[in-house]
Amino acid sequence: METQLDYFDAVANTQKLVLGNLLTTQKNLSTQWLDNLQKLQQSVSGLPDTPAIPQAKEAVNLFNNWFSTILNASKAIGDEALKLQETWNESLEKQVAINREVISNLSEITKPAKTK
C-alpha cells in the first residue's frame, strides 16, 4: 500500500508544484505587462515634439483615452484569469485529496485478498 500512495503522492505533488509555478509566473507576467503598457503610454503621451495645434492635442487625448481603455480591459481580463487559475488550483487540490483517500481505501480493501 505504501508504494501505491508514495507513487500517487509523487505525481500529485509534482502537479501541484507545476500549477503553483504556473500561477506565480502568470501573476508576474501580468504585472510586468501592465507596467510596460503604462510606461509605453506615458512615453508616447509625453513626446516633446508634439505640435501645439488643436488637432495634435486632440489626437494625443484620443490616444490616451483609447490606451487607458485597453489598459483597464487588460487588467480586468488578467485579474479574472488569475482568479480562475486560483480556483482551478484549489479544485485540483481537493480532487487530489479525494483521490488519495480512494487509493488508500482500495489498497486496504485489496490487502486482505492478497494475504489469503
Secondary structure, DSSP 8 states (H G I E B T S, - for coil): -HHHHHHHHHHHHHHHHHHHHHHHHHHHHHHHHHHHHHHHHHHHHT-TT--SSHHHHHHHHHHHHHHHHHHHHHHHHHHHHHHHHHHHHHHHHHHHHHHHHHHHHHHHHHHHHHH-
